[in-house]
Amino acid sequence: QVQLVESGGGLVQPGGSLRLSCAASGTIFRLYAMGWYRQAPGKQRELVATIASGGYTNYADSVKGRFTISRDDAKNTVYLRLNNLKPEDTAVYYCNAYNRVNYWGQGTQVTVSS
């Protein structure tokens, strides 16, 4: 069983930055593709960014150039750096781990508002 625990969300003004972290346990972390997804009120969950076990990254068009996903296999942790935040980035952000099976964290709230 894989456990994922997100942290780092909060309230930030437009143009601000945050760094989300997701700590994994119960698995061989380096074998998993990791990702961040988000769900805004009244909307479906959507992909934000993914990073493969080899380090290849993929981003949603809406966050390209503003968000950066990275992983530290020694710490079993994946990060998401959010820069130049916009009100439309407001959502619950979920960490995902995938290796034939999907695992999800409990989510962390990001609110962008002045």
C-alpha positions as a Python dict, from the first residue, in 0.01 Angstrom:
ca = {
    (1, 'Q'): (0, 0, 0),
    (2, 'V'): (130, 343, -98),
    (3, 'Q'): (69, 642, 126),
    (4, 'L'): (97, 995, -11),
    (5, 'V'): (92, 1304, 210),
    (6, 'E'): (77, 1650, 53),
    (7, 'S'): (177, 1974, 219),
    (8, 'G'): (253, 2334, 130),
    (9, 'G'): (-82, 2470, 21),
    (10, 'G'): (-224, 2797, 144),
    (11, 'L'): (-354, 3140, 58),
    (12, 'V'): (-141, 3352, -173),
    (13, 'Q'): (-192, 3674, -365),
    (14, 'P'): (-196, 3680, -746),
    (15, 'G'): (160, 3673, -877),
    (16, 'G'): (282, 3491, -569),
    (17, 'S'): (451, 3154, -534),
    (18, 'L'): (413, 2831, -341),
    (19, 'R'): (591, 2500, -323),
    (20, 'L'): (388, 2185, -273),
    (21, 'S'): (547, 1867, -141),
    (22, 'C'): (426, 1509, -151),
    (23, 'A'): (596, 1252, 67),
    (24, 'A'): (549, 887, -28),
    (25, 'S'): (588, 578, 185),
    (26, 'G'): (519, 208, 157),
    (27, 'T'): (677, 158, -184),
    (28, 'I'): (989, 179, -396),
    (29, 'F'): (939, 542, -485),
    (30, 'R'): (1184, 558, -772),
    (31, 'L'): (982, 304, -971),
    (32, 'Y'): (671, 522, -975),
    (33, 'A'): (563, 793, -1212),
    (34, 'M'): (447, 1085, -1000),
    (35, 'G'): (207, 1363, -1077),
    (36, 'W'): (6, 1656, -953),
    (37, 'Y'): (-359, 1704, -1037),
    (38, 'R'): (-606, 1969, -926),
    (39, 'Q'): (-978, 2006, -883),
    (40, 'A'): (-1154, 2340, -864),
    (41, 'P'): (-1508, 2374, -724),
    (42, 'G'): (-1764, 2245, -972),
    (43, 'K'): (-1499, 2117, -1212),
    (44, 'Q'): (-1344, 1783, -1291),
    (45, 'R'): (-1002, 1684, -1166),
    (46, 'E'): (-737, 1779, -1422),
    (47, 'L'): (-373, 1699, -1480),
    (48, 'V'): (-124, 1968, -1380),
    (49, 'A'): (214, 1800, -1426),
    (50, 'T'): (376, 1459, -1426),
    (51, 'I'): (730, 1330, -1387),
    (52, 'A'): (836, 983, -1493),
    (53, 'S'): (1072, 759, -1301),
    (54, 'G'): (1344, 863, -1544),
    (55, 'G'): (1273, 1231, -1493),
    (56, 'Y'): (1075, 1312, -1809),
    (57, 'T'): (820, 1586, -1733),
    (58, 'N'): (487, 1684, -1883),
    (59, 'Y'): (273, 1991, -1810),
    (60, 'A'): (-75, 2114, -1879),
    (61, 'D'): (-69, 2404, -2123),
    (62, 'S'): (-226, 2632, -1862),
    (63, 'V'): (75, 2599, -1628),
    (64, 'K'): (367, 2571, -1870),
    (65, 'G'): (636, 2823, -1786),
    (66, 'R'): (488, 2890, -1440),
    (67, 'F'): (493, 2554, -1259),
    (68, 'T'): (783, 2313, -1218),
    (69, 'I'): (760, 1952, -1106),
    (70, 'S'): (1061, 1774, -959),
    (71, 'R'): (1139, 1466, -756),
    (72, 'D'): (1396, 1361, -499),
    (73, 'D'): (1410, 982, -497),
    (74, 'A'): (1642, 981, -195),
    (75, 'K'): (1370, 1158, 7),
    (76, 'N'): (1073, 978, -154),
    (77, 'T'): (928, 1319, -231),
    (78, 'V'): (785, 1497, -533),
    (79, 'Y'): (754, 1874, -547),
    (80, 'L'): (552, 2125, -742),
    (81, 'R'): (679, 2481, -760),
    (82, 'L'): (399, 2723, -845),
    (83, 'N'): (508, 3067, -968),
    (84, 'N'): (311, 3365, -1096),
    (85, 'L'): (-7, 3224, -949),
    (86, 'K'): (-342, 3332, -1088),
    (87, 'P'): (-690, 3321, -934),
    (88, 'E'): (-781, 3043, -1177),
    (89, 'D'): (-513, 2824, -1016),
    (90, 'T'): (-731, 2805, -705),
    (91, 'A'): (-808, 2437, -643),
    (92, 'V'): (-736, 2137, -428),
    (93, 'Y'): (-408, 1990, -550),
    (94, 'Y'): (-366, 1613, -535),
    (95, 'C'): (-51, 1407, -553),
    (96, 'N'): (-61, 1092, -766),
    (97, 'A'): (164, 788, -787),
    (98, 'Y'): (134, 541, -1071),
    (99, 'N'): (287, 202, -1139),
    (100, 'R'): (8, -11, -1292),
    (101, 'V'): (-216, 117, -1010),
    (102, 'N'): (-305, 475, -920),
    (103, 'Y'): (-260, 608, -568),
    (104, 'W'): (-381, 947, -445),
    (105, 'G'): (-306, 1177, -158),
    (106, 'Q'): (-570, 1357, 45),
    (107, 'G'): (-513, 1690, -130),
    (108, 'T'): (-394, 2034, -26),
    (109, 'Q'): (-586, 2356, -84),
    (110, 'V'): (-431, 2636, -290),
    (111, 'T'): (-622, 2964, -290),
    (112, 'V'): (-508, 3257, -502),
    (113, 'S'): (-684, 3576, -403),
    (114, 'S'): (-613, 3938, -321),
}
